[in-house]
Amino acid sequence: MLRAMLSQAVREELLARNVARLVQAPTPDREEIHPWTETEARAFLTAARAHRLHALFVVALALGLRRGELLGLRWSDVDLDAGQLRVWQTLQRVRGDGVVFGPPKSRRSRRVLTMPAVVHQALKRHRNAQEHERRLANGQWQESGLVFTTATGRHVEPRNLNTAFGRLIARAGVRPIRFHDMRHNCATLLLAAGVSPRVVMDILGHSQIAVTMNIYGHVMPAMQQEAASHMDAALSEPEPEAGDDADE
């Protein structure tokens, strides 16, 4: 950040040089990621099935949306007929400012995603349940246009979502992870299934392919083994039949 500020000062001829360019910043150690296995992810969703925000957890695992993107998701950004979901808004609680709606993290974070069937079905059930809650609210409903709300239509507090997530983990009996780790789960499952890193990058809304590769490089060895197997199948010569002349 300081380097960028001083570069701007150089462009405006307020400084002759940017001394921050001389600094070699250390490379931070990346925290090793240990997302859920497929079995653990399914066990969690099974335990969350009765929770009113079950669809939120399905979207988090299947599409890798960030917490703020999930809580800021509007019905106007969900096209159930076309099977697409648009990430165009986030919700954050900012100290001193309260709840703030804003754009996603970066330009690449604004994205249109194709919904897997499991997401499509979960959101349809959620919409019907939300309509039922609207009727039960008996005039107390506060229309926000958000997909995931409280029982009276208000936005969901990020801290309350974390609390509910922790309780569901305990109910499912799976390894405790952070809410953000469900995003890692999405990427790991996609890469392990052979989905192109470029496609995973677009789904997660990363700004560069290098970001995707650096974070999820631990999945690459398994993908390379699969690639080697495909190449063997494509190029291996058939075994000679018994009695064939080896020289021929």
C-alpha positions in Angstrom: 0.0 0.0 0.0 2.8 2.4 0.9 4.5 1.6 -2.4 1.4 2.4 -4.3 1.0 5.7 -2.4 4.5 6.8 -3.1 4.2 5.8 -6.8 1.3 8.1 -7.1 3.4 10.9 -5.5 6.1 10.3 -8.0 3.6 10.5 -10.9 2.4 13.8 -9.5 6.1 15.0 -9.3 5.8 15.4 -5.5 8.7 13.0 -5.0 11.7 12.2 -7.2 11.8 8.5 -6.4 9.8 5.8 -4.6 12.1 4.4 -1.9 9.5 1.7 -1.1 10.4 -0.1 -4.3 13.8 -0.9 -2.8 12.1 -3.0 0.0 11.9 -6.7 -0.6 8.8 -7.9 1.2 9.0 -11.3 2.8 6.9 -14.1 1.4 4.2 -15.0 4.0 3.8 -18.6 5.0 0.4 -19.9 3.7 -1.7 -21.7 6.3 -2.2 -25.3 5.2 -5.8 -26.0 4.2 -7.6 -29.0 5.5 -11.2 -28.8 4.1 -13.8 -31.5 4.7 -13.9 -34.7 2.7 -16.9 -35.4 0.6 -18.3 -37.6 3.3 -17.9 -34.9 5.9 -19.5 -32.3 3.7 -22.5 -34.5 3.1 -22.8 -35.3 6.8 -22.8 -31.6 7.6 -25.5 -30.8 5.0 -27.6 -33.7 6.3 -27.3 -32.3 9.9 -28.2 -28.8 8.5 -31.2 -30.1 6.5 -33.8 -28.9 9.2 -32.1 -25.5 9.7 -33.9 -22.6 8.1 -30.7 -21.5 6.4 -29.9 -24.9 4.9 -29.9 -23.5 1.4 -27.2 -21.0 2.4 -24.8 -23.8 3.4 -25.6 -25.6 0.2 -24.7 -22.5 -1.9 -21.5 -22.0 0.2 -20.3 -25.5 -0.4 -21.4 -25.9 -4.0 -20.4 -22.5 -5.4 -17.8 -21.2 -2.9 -19.4 -17.8 -2.2 -17.9 -15.7 0.6 -19.9 -15.1 3.7 -20.5 -11.4 2.7 -21.6 -12.5 -0.8 -24.1 -15.0 0.7 -25.6 -12.5 3.1 -25.8 -9.8 0.4 -27.4 -12.1 -2.2 -30.8 -10.7 -3.5 -33.6 -12.6 -5.1 -33.2 -10.2 -8.1 -29.8 -11.8 -8.6 -31.2 -15.3 -8.7 -32.8 -16.6 -11.9 -34.3 -20.0 -11.1 -35.7 -20.4 -14.6 -32.3 -20.0 -16.2 -30.5 -21.7 -13.4 -28.1 -18.9 -12.9 -27.0 -16.9 -9.8 -25.3 -13.4 -10.0 -22.9 -12.3 -7.3 -23.3 -8.5 -7.4 -23.5 -7.3 -3.7 -22.0 -8.1 -0.3 -23.1 -7.5 3.2 -20.5 -6.6 5.9 -20.6 -5.3 9.5 -18.1 -2.5 9.7 -17.1 -1.2 13.1 -18.5 2.3 13.5 -20.7 2.1 10.4 -22.8 -1.0 11.2 -24.1 -3.1 8.4 -22.9 -2.0 5.0 -23.9 -3.2 1.6 -21.3 -2.8 -1.1 -19.8 -4.4 -4.2 -17.9 -7.6 -4.2 -14.2 -7.8 -3.3 -12.9 -7.1 -6.8 -14.1 -6.7 -10.4 -13.5 -10.4 -11.0 -15.6 -11.2 -7.9 -18.6 -9.9 -9.8 -19.7 -13.0 -11.6 -22.6 -15.0 -13.0 -22.6 -18.7 -11.9 -24.5 -21.7 -13.3 -26.3 -23.4 -10.4 -25.8 -27.1 -9.9 -29.1 -29.0 -9.4 -28.5 -29.3 -5.7 -28.3 -25.5 -5.4 -31.3 -24.9 -7.6 -33.5 -27.3 -5.6 -32.3 -25.9 -2.3 -33.1 -22.3 -3.3 -36.6 -23.3 -4.6 -37.3 -24.9 -1.2 -35.9 -21.9 0.6 -38.0 -19.5 -1.4 -41.2 -21.4 -0.5 -40.2 -21.5 3.1 -39.5 -17.8 3.1 -42.9 -17.1 1.7 -44.4 -19.1 4.5 -42.4 -17.1 7.1 -43.6 -13.9 5.4 -47.2 -15.0 6.0 -46.5 -16.0 9.6 -44.9 -12.7 10.3 -48.4 -11.2 10.3 -47.4 -7.6 9.3 -44.0 -7.7 11.0 -42.1 -8.7 7.9 -39.5 -6.2 6.8 -38.9 -6.6 3.1 -35.2 -6.5 2.2 -35.1 -8.4 -1.1 -32.4 -10.6 0.4 -32.4 -14.4 -0.2 -31.2 -15.2 3.3 -32.9 -13.4 6.1 -34.2 -13.7 9.6 -37.7 -15.0 10.3 -38.9 -11.4 9.9 -37.1 -10.5 6.7 -34.2 -8.6 8.1 -30.5 -9.2 7.2 -28.7 -12.0 9.0 -25.9 -10.9 11.3 -22.6 -12.3 10.3 -21.7 -13.3 13.9 -25.0 -15.1 14.3 -24.3 -17.1 11.1 -21.0 -18.2 12.5 -22.7 -19.3 15.7 -25.3 -21.3 13.9 -22.5 -22.9 11.7 -20.6 -24.0 14.8 -23.7 -25.6 16.3 -24.4 -27.5 13.1 -20.8 -28.8 13.0 -21.2 -30.2 16.5 -24.5 -31.8 15.6 -23.0 -33.4 12.5 -20.0 -34.6 14.4 -17.5 -33.5 11.7 -14.2 -31.7 12.1 -14.5 -28.1 13.1 -13.6 -25.7 10.3 -14.0 -22.0 9.7 -17.0 -20.7 7.7 -14.6 -19.5 5.0 -13.2 -23.0 4.7 -16.4 -24.1 2.9 -15.1 -22.0 0.0 -11.9 -24.0 0.1 -14.1 -27.1 0.1 -15.8 -26.0 -3.1 -12.5 -25.4 -4.9 -10.9 -28.6 -3.6 -13.8 -30.8 -4.7 -13.9 -29.2 -8.1 -10.2 -29.6 -8.7 -10.1 -33.1 -7.5 -13.0 -33.9 -9.9 -10.8 -32.7 -12.8 -12.4 -29.3 -13.3 -10.0 -26.9 -15.0 -8.3 -24.4 -12.6 -9.4 -21.6 -14.9 -13.0 -22.6 -14.4 -12.5 -22.9 -10.7 -10.9 -19.4 -10.8 -14.0 -18.0 -12.4 -16.4 -19.7 -10.0 -14.5 -18.4 -7.0 -14.0 -15.0 -8.4 -10.2 -14.9 -8.0 -8.5 -12.0 -9.7 -5.7 -14.1 -11.2 -5.1 -17.8 -12.0 -2.0 -17.6 -9.9 -4.1 -17.0 -6.8 -6.1 -20.2 -7.5 -3.0 -22.2 -8.1 -1.1 -20.9 -5.1 -3.9 -21.6 -2.7 -4.9 -25.0 -4.0 -1.6 -26.3 -5.2 -1.9 -29.2 -2.8 -4.6 -30.7 -5.1 -2.4 -30.6 -8.1 -0.4 -33.9 -7.5 -3.6 -36.0 -7.6 -4.6 -34.2 -10.8 -1.2 -34.8 -12.4 -1.5 -38.5 -11.6 -4.9 -38.6 -13.3 -3.4 -36.7 -16.3 -0.6 -39.2 -16.5 -3.1 -42.1 -16.5 -5.1 -40.4 -19.4 -1.9 -40.0 -21.4 -1.0 -43.7 -20.8 -4.4 -44.7 -22.1 -4.0 -42.5 -25.1 -0.5 -43.3 -26.2 0.4 -46.8 -24.9 1.0 -49.3 -27.6 -1.0 -52.6 -27.4 0.9 -55.5 -26.0 2.2 -57.8 -28.8 0.4 -61.0 -29.2 2.1 -64.3 -28.4 4.2 -65.6 -31.3 4.7 -62.1 -32.8 8.2 -61.4 -34.0 9.6 -58.7 -31.6 11.7 -57.2 -34.4 8.7 -56.8 -36.6 
